[in-house]
Amino acid sequence: MKAQTAPRNPLTNFVKNIEFNRFGLICIVIILIGCFGGIAIGQGAIENTYALTAVIIPTMGTLSLLLAVAPMKQILIGTAICMFIDIALIVYYVIAG
C-alpha cells in the first residue's frame, strides 16, 4: 500500500479543493466584484455608456452564475474577466483624471 501525499504546490491544492470551499469563495467573489465594480463606476464609468456596459455585463453575468450554482471553475473564470475589466477601467480613469 502506498501512502498518498498532499500536493506541495498551493495552487494545485486550491484547485483540488475548490468545490469544497465553495461558500467561502462565493463570499470573496461577491465582495471583490461589488467593490471593484463600484470603484470603476465611481471613477468615471458612469459618464460613459460603453464603459458602464463593460462593467455591468460581466458583473451581472458572474452574479448570475453564482445564483445558478454553476461550477466553481466557471464562476472563477467569470470573476477573473470581471476583475480584469474593472481594474483596467480604474487605471484608465485614474490616469485620465
NUZAKOL-582841 format. One record per atom (N, C-alpha, C, CB): residue in one letter; z, x, y. Coordinates in steps of 0.001 Angstrom, whole numbers, plus 500000, padded with zeros to 6 digits. Glycine has a CB too. Example, Ala and Ser with C-alpha at 12.3 -4.5 7.8 and 13.67 -1.06 7.14 Angstrom:
A507800513190494310A507800512300495500A507800513200496700A509046511308495527S507080512850497750S507140513670498940S507870512900500030S505725514084499402
***
This chain:
M500000500840498831M500000500000500000M500000500891501241M501214499041499993K499141500548502169K499009501341503381K499649500583504549K497514501660503675A500448501264505301A501114500640506451A500129500513507607A502359501462506888Q500191499372508275Q499338499179509445Q500058499698510676Q498957497687509621T499312500409511480T499890500927512716T499309500159513891T499626502450512866A500095500037514917A499648499353516126A498628500229516848A500851499022517058P497621499631517453P496649500435518201P497320501160519359P495507499552518724R496896502380519581R497513503186520633R496941502875522008R497336504657520330N495750502336522054N495119502027523330N495691500707523874N493569501939523172P496288500710525072P496870499469525601P495847498369525809P497567499745526902L494607498717526151L493571497705526352L493234497011525032L492304498342526959T493180497762523944T492924497173522639T494054496236522246T492745498264521583N495274496627522526N496432495791522230N496404494522523081N497738496572522471F495983494638524337F495888493482525225F494850492490524720F495543493927526648V493670492989524349V492597492120523868V492977491472522542V491291492913523714K493694492203521716K494100491679520413K495064490501520567K494752492787519575N495941490550521556N496952489511521745N496631488553522888N498286490147521993I495379488456523268I495019487679524450I495275486183524259I493559487911524796E494980485633523105E495236484213522866E496731483941522712E494484483739521617F497465484908522181F498914484741522029F499597484662523397F499508485906521204N499093485413524353N499671485451525704N498976484496526663N499603486858526258R498382483443526162R497559482510526927R498276481932528139R497104481391526039F499471481411527962F500152480706529050F500607481662530161F501356479943528501G500987482852529813G501326483843530835G500109484276531617G501982485051530203L498995484469530921L497763484881531601L497209483764532476L496711485310530580I497375482518532057I496912481398532873I497647481385534207I497117480059532132C498949481636534187C499718481685535439C499206482789536356C501212481900535145I498944483948535787I498445485075536574I497072484759537161I498374486346535711V496199484153536354V494849483823536798V494895482828537957V494023483251535633I495714481799537838I495793480793538898I496287481411540206I496720479643538476I497295482257540117I497822482897541329I496783483822541956I499102483687541008L496129484655541142L495141485593541675L493961484862542313L494641486520540567I493425483888541612I492261483173542136I492625482410543407I491700482204541077G493766481753543401G494176480993544581G494414481869545787G495418480211544284C495121482972545592C495436483848546730C494200484548547274C496471484886546323F493416485156546400F492248485884546878F491190484946547453F491651486709545751G491023483770546848G490084482797547411G490527482331548781G489936481602546485G491816482079548952G492343481675550253G492197482757551301G493788481293550128I492421483992550915I492267485103551858I490800485257552259I492797486421551240A489895485143551283A488458485273551593A488007484168552536A487615485237550301I488477482957552307I488099481857553192I488744482025554559I488499480507552579G489967482470554583G490652482665555857G490080483792556689G492091482923555616Q489504484800556043Q488930485931556777Q487639485567557491Q488675487083555835G486968484508557048G485744484149557749G484749483371556927G485097485359558245A484997483184555650A484043482458554819A483988480983555179A484398482616553356I484983480484555888I484999479075556285I483905478778557311I486373478697556857E483468479793558038E482466479602559086E481039479643558557E482636480651560151N480840480142557354N479511480283556782N479422479428555519N479194481774556470T478469478517555487T478342477598554353T478048478337553060T477249476578554619Y477197479357553117Y476834480093551902Y478015480895551363Y475654481028552178A478770481514552235A479941482273551792A481006481335551237A480518483107552951L481172480189551875L482140479199551396L481747478703550002L482236478009552384T480465478448549813T479978478018548500T480140479126547468T478507477591548585A479907480380547880A480051481518546964A481497481702546515A479552482799547630V482455481273547314V483863481372546924V484264480161546085V484769481487548173I483839478978546479I484320477753545847I483757477549544443I483971476567546706I482466477792544234I481863477501542928I482489478329541803I480361477761542979P482628479660541914P483273480388540814P484759480027540657P483135481890541040T485421479742541773T486831479368541685T486995478066540920T487444479239543083M486221477064541273M486320475776540576M485842475884539134M485510474709541313G484846476726538893G484391476940537517G485472477543536644G483172477833537503T486168478537537170T487249479166536408T488412478203536206T487736480433537118L488752477444537230L489818476459537077L489423475366536090L490169475843538429S488149475011536041S487679474038535055S487792474596533640S486229473636535348L487511475869533471L487697476498532163L489157476451531740L487203477947532189L490062476643532691L491487476554532371L491864475148531923L492330476961533580L491361474145532639L491660472761532272L491055472368530933L491161471824533343A489905472919530622A489219472581529379A489773473343528181A487742472858529517V490760474191528384V491369475023527342V490280475823526622V492167474145526326A489457476476527417A488388477332526897A489000478607526315A487355477677528016P488225479337525517P488729480617525001P489082481573526143P487685481270524073M490107482367525940M490603483255526990M489555484278527419M491855483973526517K488666484656526508K487623485612526880K486740485027527977K486770485996525651Q486365483749527856Q485547483105528879Q486316482971530187Q485077481730528401I487597482643530088I488417482495531292I488527483823532026I489818481966530934L488732484907531306L488874486213531955L487543486705532533L489420487240530958I486435486364531906I485130486714532477I484918485953533781I483983486403531475G485242484661533777G485142483870534999G486061484385536093G485459482423534708T487253484808535699T488194485369536666T487661486663537266T489550485618536008A487075487508536440A486523488771536940A485386488529537930A486026489633535775I484517487579537617I483421487251538533I483968486724539851I482474486215537899C484929485826539738C485540485221540924C486233486280541786C486549484132540510M486977487166541176M487688488201541915M486709489165542582M488635488967540985F485614489490541897F484620490379542479F484030489778543754F483509490672541467I483661488511543682I483084487835544856I484114487752545981I482587486413544481D485349487385545643D486392487258546661D486670488592547347D487677486716546036I486812489649546575I487115490957547153I485931491464547986I487463491972546039A484708491224547507A483527491641548279A483484490926549630A482229491352547485L483774489633549638L483768488898550904L484924489309551805L483829487402550642I486082489579551219I487223490039552029I486876491357552710I488498490204551151V486321492298551955V485950493597552526V484886493411553604V485436494557551421Y483898492563553343Y482836492321554333Y483417491776555634Y481787491338553772Y484272490762555529Y484788490144556740Y485809491018557464Y485406488817556407V486496491884556742V487407492820557406V486610493870558174V488343493500556375I485535494381557555I484711495391558235I483948494774559400I483726496041557247A483410493553559200A482650492900560263A483545492461561406A481897491706559713G484804492281561097G485866491973562022G485628491059563098G486299493085562574
***
